[in-house]
Amino acid sequence: RNQRLLPRLRAFIAARGLDADLAVTEGPGHATELARDAVRRGCARVVAVGGDGTVNETAQALLHTPAALAIVPSGSGNGLARYLGLPASPLAALELATAPRARAVQLDAGDVAGRPFFNAMGIGLDAEISRRFKRLTRRGLPAYLRTGLAAFLGRRSERVAIGAGGRTEEREILIVAVANSDQYGNGAIVAPGARADDGVLDLVAVGPVGPPAAALLAVRLFLGTFDRSPAVRRLRSPRFVLRRPAPGLLHTDGEVHEGPAGIEVVVQPRSLRVLTP
């Protein structure tokens, strides 16, 4: 979408004489194909230039490989990049991505119904907001907040069984999110203190709330106190089993899919190498 970046990327590669190829994605899933080809050709680093969707597709191909993921954040939320403290400036991010001594850390990944995620997945209102947001031509935080409000006004809760650590509890919920990092993006901290390298995932379930409580939750989301609300239940585990009344939507890093009624969410510990400051 950001065509202005292309000449800047070409100029950066040429100015530094990098042994690098620039490939433009042509549609959903193409970034994964390009990244798999890069791994087959022995590329040491694969740089994803885009938002969480592009990062997700690229990272899928790098799981359990020696290749390292680098990120030049240029999406609307940039959740994983923000969690990692990556530079917001494209030039600074490119400098990090190509620095000879940049540090690669081992991060966990999540898997839900056979789909990898690296930031967060969710069902219920979470997935509905993602579905509506993906349809927008203009994105960003204000658009996300407007979309979330519209989805909330048409909200429906559902009874979900949540299994973790050999125990199962049933809850009436609006949202179940399972986070690998601490945030959705744009500084919206859904799982304060969560780490993407600790071998566990953080589940956050939000019960039915009215407009005043929802407004307070939205504020808490950006203050880093979301899980302190009495409407929120938080669990930590390497594996969760979710069962809802019927199949429905789920999202992985903001990308929306149809999912089954019964969902298994598992962690893949330290399965992805990522360059960090």
Contacts in CASP RR format, 6 or more apart in sequence:
PFRMAT RR
TARGET T0000
AUTHOR 0000-0000-0000
METHOD contacts of the structure
MODEL  1
RNQRLLPRLRAFIAARGLDADLAVTEGPGHATELARDAVRRGCARVVAVG
GDGTVNETAQALLHTPAALAIVPSGSGNGLARYLGLPASPLAALELATAP
RARAVQLDAGDVAGRPFFNAMGIGLDAEISRRFKRLTRRGLPAYLRTGLA
AFLGRRSERVAIGAGGRTEEREILIVAVANSDQYGNGAIVAPGARADDGV
LDLVAVGPVGPPAAALLAVRLFLGTFDRSPAVRRLRSPRFVLRRPAPGLL
HTDGEVHEGPAGIEVVVQPRSLRVLTP
2 50 0 8 1.000
2 74 0 8 1.000
5 49 0 8 1.000
5 74 0 8 1.000
5 90 0 8 1.000
6 22 0 8 1.000
6 24 0 8 1.000
8 90 0 8 1.000
8 91 0 8 1.000
9 22 0 8 1.000
9 49 0 8 1.000
9 94 0 8 1.000
10 22 0 8 1.000
12 18 0 8 1.000
12 91 0 8 1.000
12 94 0 8 1.000
13 20 0 8 1.000
13 22 0 8 1.000
16 98 0 8 1.000
18 98 0 8 1.000
20 98 0 8 1.000
21 38 0 8 1.000
23 34 0 8 1.000
25 31 0 8 1.000
25 34 0 8 1.000
25 54 0 8 1.000
25 57 0 8 1.000
28 57 0 8 1.000
29 57 0 8 1.000
30 57 0 8 1.000
31 48 0 8 1.000
31 54 0 8 1.000
31 57 0 8 1.000
31 58 0 8 1.000
32 57 0 8 1.000
32 58 0 8 1.000
32 60 0 8 1.000
32 61 0 8 1.000
33 61 0 8 1.000
34 58 0 8 1.000
35 46 0 8 1.000
35 48 0 8 1.000
35 57 0 8 1.000
35 58 0 8 1.000
35 59 0 8 1.000
35 60 0 8 1.000
35 61 0 8 1.000
35 62 0 8 1.000
36 61 0 8 1.000
38 46 0 8 1.000
38 61 0 8 1.000
38 67 0 8 1.000
39 46 0 8 1.000
39 61 0 8 1.000
39 62 0 8 1.000
39 65 0 8 1.000
39 67 0 8 1.000
42 67 0 8 1.000
43 67 0 8 1.000
44 66 0 8 1.000
44 67 0 8 1.000
44 68 0 8 1.000
45 67 0 8 1.000
45 68 0 8 1.000
45 69 0 8 1.000
45 70 0 8 1.000
45 97 0 8 1.000
45 98 0 8 1.000
45 275 0 8 1.000
46 58 0 8 1.000
46 61 0 8 1.000
46 62 0 8 1.000
46 67 0 8 1.000
46 68 0 8 1.000
46 69 0 8 1.000
46 70 0 8 1.000
47 69 0 8 1.000
47 70 0 8 1.000
47 71 0 8 1.000
47 72 0 8 1.000
47 94 0 8 1.000
47 97 0 8 1.000
47 98 0 8 1.000
48 54 0 8 1.000
48 55 0 8 1.000
48 57 0 8 1.000
48 58 0 8 1.000
48 59 0 8 1.000
48 69 0 8 1.000
48 70 0 8 1.000
48 71 0 8 1.000
48 72 0 8 1.000
49 72 0 8 1.000
49 74 0 8 1.000
49 90 0 8 1.000
50 71 0 8 1.000
50 72 0 8 1.000
50 73 0 8 1.000
50 74 0 8 1.000
50 75 0 8 1.000
51 73 0 8 1.000
51 74 0 8 1.000
51 75 0 8 1.000
51 76 0 8 1.000
51 77 0 8 1.000
51 78 0 8 1.000
51 81 0 8 1.000
52 75 0 8 1.000
52 77 0 8 1.000
52 78 0 8 1.000
52 79 0 8 1.000
52 80 0 8 1.000
52 119 0 8 1.000
52 185 0 8 1.000
52 253 0 8 1.000
52 254 0 8 1.000
53 253 0 8 1.000
53 254 0 8 1.000
53 255 0 8 1.000
54 75 0 8 1.000
55 69 0 8 1.000
55 71 0 8 1.000
55 80 0 8 1.000
55 81 0 8 1.000
55 118 0 8 1.000
55 253 0 8 1.000
56 116 0 8 1.000
56 117 0 8 1.000
56 118 0 8 1.000
56 119 0 8 1.000
56 252 0 8 1.000
56 253 0 8 1.000
56 255 0 8 1.000
58 69 0 8 1.000
59 69 0 8 1.000
59 109 0 8 1.000
59 116 0 8 1.000
59 118 0 8 1.000
59 272 0 8 1.000
60 116 0 8 1.000
62 68 0 8 1.000
62 69 0 8 1.000
62 272 0 8 1.000
62 273 0 8 1.000
63 109 0 8 1.000
63 116 0 8 1.000
63 268 0 8 1.000
63 271 0 8 1.000
63 272 0 8 1.000
64 271 0 8 1.000
65 273 0 8 1.000
66 273 0 8 1.000
67 273 0 8 1.000
68 104 0 8 1.000
68 273 0 8 1.000
68 274 0 8 1.000
68 275 0 8 1.000
69 272 0 8 1.000
69 273 0 8 1.000
69 274 0 8 1.000
69 275 0 8 1.000
70 93 0 8 1.000
70 96 0 8 1.000
70 97 0 8 1.000
70 98 0 8 1.000
70 102 0 8 1.000
70 274 0 8 1.000
70 275 0 8 1.000
71 80 0 8 1.000
71 81 0 8 1.000
71 84 0 8 1.000
71 86 0 8 1.000
71 93 0 8 1.000
71 97 0 8 1.000
71 274 0 8 1.000
71 275 0 8 1.000
72 90 0 8 1.000
72 93 0 8 1.000
72 94 0 8 1.000
72 97 0 8 1.000
73 81 0 8 1.000
73 82 0 8 1.000
73 86 0 8 1.000
73 88 0 8 1.000
73 93 0 8 1.000
74 90 0 8 1.000
75 139 0 8 1.000
76 139 0 8 1.000
76 140 0 8 1.000
76 141 0 8 1.000
76 143 0 8 1.000
76 144 0 8 1.000
76 186 0 8 1.000
77 139 0 8 1.000
77 140 0 8 1.000
77 141 0 8 1.000
77 144 0 8 1.000
77 184 0 8 1.000
77 185 0 8 1.000
77 186 0 8 1.000
78 88 0 8 1.000
78 185 0 8 1.000
78 186 0 8 1.000
79 119 0 8 1.000
79 181 0 8 1.000
79 183 0 8 1.000
79 184 0 8 1.000
79 185 0 8 1.000
79 186 0 8 1.000
79 187 0 8 1.000
80 118 0 8 1.000
80 119 0 8 1.000
80 181 0 8 1.000
80 196 0 8 1.000
80 253 0 8 1.000
81 88 0 8 1.000
81 93 0 8 1.000
82 183 0 8 1.000
82 185 0 8 1.000
82 186 0 8 1.000
82 187 0 8 1.000
83 119 0 8 1.000
83 181 0 8 1.000
83 182 0 8 1.000
83 183 0 8 1.000
83 196 0 8 1.000
84 181 0 8 1.000
84 274 0 8 1.000
84 276 0 8 1.000
84 277 0 8 1.000
85 276 0 8 1.000
85 277 0 8 1.000
86 93 0 8 1.000
86 96 0 8 1.000
86 276 0 8 1.000
86 277 0 8 1.000
87 93 0 8 1.000
87 95 0 8 1.000
87 96 0 8 1.000
87 277 0 8 1.000
96 102 0 8 1.000
96 275 0 8 1.000
96 277 0 8 1.000
97 275 0 8 1.000
102 275 0 8 1.000
102 276 0 8 1.000
103 275 0 8 1.000
103 276 0 8 1.000
103 277 0 8 1.000
104 273 0 8 1.000
104 274 0 8 1.000
104 275 0 8 1.000
104 276 0 8 1.000
105 197 0 8 1.000
105 273 0 8 1.000
105 274 0 8 1.000
105 276 0 8 1.000
106 197 0 8 1.000
106 270 0 8 1.000
106 271 0 8 1.000
106 272 0 8 1.000
106 273 0 8 1.000
107 118 0 8 1.000
107 180 0 8 1.000
107 196 0 8 1.000
107 197 0 8 1.000
107 270 0 8 1.000
107 271 0 8 1.000
107 272 0 8 1.000
107 273 0 8 1.000
107 274 0 8 1.000
108 180 0 8 1.000
108 196 0 8 1.000
108 197 0 8 1.000
108 198 0 8 1.000
108 199 0 8 1.000
108 201 0 8 1.000
108 267 0 8 1.000
108 268 0 8 1.000
108 269 0 8 1.000
108 270 0 8 1.000
108 271 0 8 1.000
108 272 0 8 1.000
109 116 0 8 1.000
109 117 0 8 1.000
109 118 0 8 1.000
109 180 0 8 1.000
109 267 0 8 1.000
109 268 0 8 1.000
109 271 0 8 1.000
109 272 0 8 1.000
110 116 0 8 1.000
110 117 0 8 1.000
110 118 0 8 1.000
110 121 0 8 1.000
110 178 0 8 1.000
110 180 0 8 1.000
110 201 0 8 1.000
110 265 0 8 1.000
110 266 0 8 1.000
110 267 0 8 1.000
110 268 0 8 1.000
111 117 0 8 1.000
111 265 0 8 1.000
111 266 0 8 1.000
111 267 0 8 1.000
111 268 0 8 1.000
112 121 0 8 1.000
112 178 0 8 1.000
112 250 0 8 1.000
112 252 0 8 1.000
112 263 0 8 1.000
112 264 0 8 1.000
112 265 0 8 1.000
113 250 0 8 1.000
113 257 0 8 1.000
113 259 0 8 1.000
113 260 0 8 1.000
113 263 0 8 1.000
113 264 0 8 1.000
115 121 0 8 1.000
115 252 0 8 1.000
115 257 0 8 1.000
116 252 0 8 1.000
116 268 0 8 1.000
117 180 0 8 1.000
117 252 0 8 1.000
117 253 0 8 1.000
118 180 0 8 1.000
118 181 0 8 1.000
118 196 0 8 1.000
118 253 0 8 1.000
118 272 0 8 1.000
119 179 0 8 1.000
119 180 0 8 1.000
119 181 0 8 1.000
119 183 0 8 1.000
119 184 0 8 1.000
119 185 0 8 1.000
119 253 0 8 1.000
120 177 0 8 1.000
120 178 0 8 1.000
120 179 0 8 1.000
120 180 0 8 1.000
120 181 0 8 1.000
120 183 0 8 1.000
120 184 0 8 1.000
120 190 0 8 1.000
120 191 0 8 1.000
120 253 0 8 1.000
121 177 0 8 1.000
121 178 0 8 1.000
121 250 0 8 1.000
121 251 0 8 1.000
121 252 0 8 1.000
121 253 0 8 1.000
121 265 0 8 1.000
122 175 0 8 1.000
122 176 0 8 1.000
122 177 0 8 1.000
122 178 0 8 1.000
122 250 0 8 1.000
122 251 0 8 1.000
123 160 0 8 1.000
123 175 0 8 1.000
123 176 0 8 1.000
123 242 0 8 1.000
123 244 0 8 1.000
123 248 0 8 1.000
123 249 0 8 1.000
123 250 0 8 1.000
123 251 0 8 1.000
123 263 0 8 1.000
124 158 0 8 1.000
124 173 0 8 1.000
124 174 0 8 1.000
124 175 0 8 1.000
124 176 0 8 1.000
124 249 0 8 1.000
125 148 0 8 1.000
125 151 0 8 1.000
125 152 0 8 1.000
125 155 0 8 1.000
125 174 0 8 1.000
125 175 0 8 1.000
125 206 0 8 1.000
126 175 0 8 1.000
126 176 0 8 1.000
126 177 0 8 1.000
126 251 0 8 1.000
127 248 0 8 1.000
127 249 0 8 1.000
127 250 0 8 1.000
127 251 0 8 1.000
127 256 0 8 1.000
128 151 0 8 1.000
128 249 0 8 1.000
129 144 0 8 1.000
129 147 0 8 1.000
129 148 0 8 1.000
129 151 0 8 1.000
130 249 0 8 1.000
130 251 0 8 1.000
130 254 0 8 1.000
130 255 0 8 1.000
130 256 0 8 1.000
131 249 0 8 1.000
131 251 0 8 1.000
131 256 0 8 1.000
132 147 0 8 1.000
132 148 0 8 1.000
132 150 0 8 1.000
132 151 0 8 1.000
133 139 0 8 1.000
133 143 0 8 1.000
133 144 0 8 1.000
133 147 0 8 1.000
133 254 0 8 1.000
134 254 0 8 1.000
134 255 0 8 1.000
134 256 0 8 1.000
136 143 0 8 1.000
136 147 0 8 1.000
140 186 0 8 1.000
141 186 0 8 1.000
144 186 0 8 1.000
145 218 0 8 1.000
152 211 0 8 1.000
152 214 0 8 1.000
155 174 0 8 1.000
155 208 0 8 1.000
157 172 0 8 1.000
157 173 0 8 1.000
157 174 0 8 1.000
157 207 0 8 1.000
157 208 0 8 1.000
158 172 0 8 1.000
158 173 0 8 1.000
158 244 0 8 1.000
158 245 0 8 1.000
159 170 0 8 1.000
159 171 0 8 1.000
159 172 0 8 1.000
159 173 0 8 1.000
159 244 0 8 1.000
159 245 0 8 1.000
160 170 0 8 1.000
160 171 0 8 1.000
160 172 0 8 1.000
160 173 0 8 1.000
160 176 0 8 1.000
160 205 0 8 1.000
160 242 0 8 1.000
160 243 0 8 1.000
160 244 0 8 1.000
161 168 0 8 1.000
161 169 0 8 1.000
161 170 0 8 1.000
161 241 0 8 1.000
161 242 0 8 1.000
161 243 0 8 1.000
161 244 0 8 1.000
162 168 0 8 1.000
162 169 0 8 1.000
162 170 0 8 1.000
162 171 0 8 1.000
162 176 0 8 1.000
162 203 0 8 1.000
162 205 0 8 1.000
162 235 0 8 1.000
162 240 0 8 1.000
162 241 0 8 1.000
162 242 0 8 1.000
163 169 0 8 1.000
163 240 0 8 1.000
163 241 0 8 1.000
163 242 0 8 1.000
164 203 0 8 1.000
164 235 0 8 1.000
164 237 0 8 1.000
164 239 0 8 1.000
164 240 0 8 1.000
164 241 0 8 1.000
165 237 0 8 1.000
165 239 0 8 1.000
168 241 0 8 1.000
171 205 0 8 1.000
171 207 0 8 1.000
171 233 0 8 1.000
172 207 0 8 1.000
172 208 0 8 1.000
173 205 0 8 1.000
173 206 0 8 1.000
173 207 0 8 1.000
173 208 0 8 1.000
174 206 0 8 1.000
174 207 0 8 1.000
174 208 0 8 1.000
174 209 0 8 1.000
175 204 0 8 1.000
175 205 0 8 1.000
175 206 0 8 1.000
175 207 0 8 1.000
176 203 0 8 1.000
176 204 0 8 1.000
176 205 0 8 1.000
176 206 0 8 1.000
176 242 0 8 1.000
177 190 0 8 1.000
177 191 0 8 1.000
177 203 0 8 1.000
177 204 0 8 1.000
177 205 0 8 1.000
178 201 0 8 1.000
178 202 0 8 1.000
178 203 0 8 1.000
178 204 0 8 1.000
178 240 0 8 1.000
178 265 0 8 1.000
179 190 0 8 1.000
179 191 0 8 1.000
179 194 0 8 1.000
179 201 0 8 1.000
179 202 0 8 1.000
179 203 0 8 1.000
179 204 0 8 1.000
180 194 0 8 1.000
180 196 0 8 1.000
180 201 0 8 1.000
180 202 0 8 1.000
180 267 0 8 1.000
181 191 0 8 1.000
181 194 0 8 1.000
181 195 0 8 1.000
181 196 0 8 1.000
182 189 0 8 1.000
182 190 0 8 1.000
182 191 0 8 1.000
182 192 0 8 1.000
182 193 0 8 1.000
182 194 0 8 1.000
182 195 0 8 1.000
183 189 0 8 1.000
183 190 0 8 1.000
183 191 0 8 1.000
184 190 0 8 1.000
187 222 0 8 1.000
188 221 0 8 1.000
188 222 0 8 1.000
189 221 0 8 1.000
189 222 0 8 1.000
189 223 0 8 1.000
189 224 0 8 1.000
189 226 0 8 1.000
190 204 0 8 1.000
190 221 0 8 1.000
190 226 0 8 1.000
191 202 0 8 1.000
191 204 0 8 1.000
191 226 0 8 1.000
191 227 0 8 1.000
191 234 0 8 1.000
192 224 0 8 1.000
192 225 0 8 1.000
192 226 0 8 1.000
192 227 0 8 1.000
194 202 0 8 1.000
197 270 0 8 1.000
199 238 0 8 1.000
199 267 0 8 1.000
199 269 0 8 1.000
199 270 0 8 1.000
200 236 0 8 1.000
200 237 0 8 1.000
200 238 0 8 1.000
200 267 0 8 1.000
201 236 0 8 1.000
201 237 0 8 1.000
201 238 0 8 1.000
201 240 0 8 1.000
201 265 0 8 1.000
201 266 0 8 1.000
201 267 0 8 1.000
202 234 0 8 1.000
202 235 0 8 1.000
202 236 0 8 1.000
203 233 0 8 1.000
203 234 0 8 1.000
203 235 0 8 1.000
203 236 0 8 1.000
203 237 0 8 1.000
203 240 0 8 1.000
203 265 0 8 1.000
204 226 0 8 1.000
204 227 0 8 1.000
204 232 0 8 1.000
204 233 0 8 1.000
204 234 0 8 1.000
205 232 0 8 1.000
205 233 0 8 1.000
205 234 0 8 1.000
205 235 0 8 1.000
206 217 0 8 1.000
206 231 0 8 1.000
206 232 0 8 1.000
207 231 0 8 1.000
207 232 0 8 1.000
207 233 0 8 1.000
209 217 0 8 1.000
209 231 0 8 1.000
213 229 0 8 1.000
213 231 0 8 1.000
216 229 0 8 1.000
217 226 0 8 1.000
217 229 0 8 1.000
217 231 0 8 1.000
217 232 0 8 1.000
220 226 0 8 1.000
220 228 0 8 1.000
220 229 0 8 1.000
226 232 0 8 1.000
227 234 0 8 1.000
238 266 0 8 1.000
238 267 0 8 1.000
238 269 0 8 1.000
239 264 0 8 1.000
239 265 0 8 1.000
239 266 0 8 1.000
239 267 0 8 1.000
240 264 0 8 1.000
240 265 0 8 1.000
240 266 0 8 1.000
241 262 0 8 1.000
241 263 0 8 1.000
241 264 0 8 1.000
241 265 0 8 1.000
242 262 0 8 1.000
242 263 0 8 1.000
242 264 0 8 1.000
242 265 0 8 1.000
243 261 0 8 1.000
243 262 0 8 1.000
243 263 0 8 1.000
244 261 0 8 1.000
244 262 0 8 1.000
244 263 0 8 1.000
245 261 0 8 1.000
246 261 0 8 1.000
247 258 0 8 1.000
247 259 0 8 1.000
247 260 0 8 1.000
247 261 0 8 1.000
248 258 0 8 1.000
248 259 0 8 1.000
248 260 0 8 1.000
248 261 0 8 1.000
249 256 0 8 1.000
249 257 0 8 1.000
249 258 0 8 1.000
249 259 0 8 1.000
250 256 0 8 1.000
250 257 0 8 1.000
250 258 0 8 1.000
250 259 0 8 1.000
250 263 0 8 1.000
251 257 0 8 1.000
END
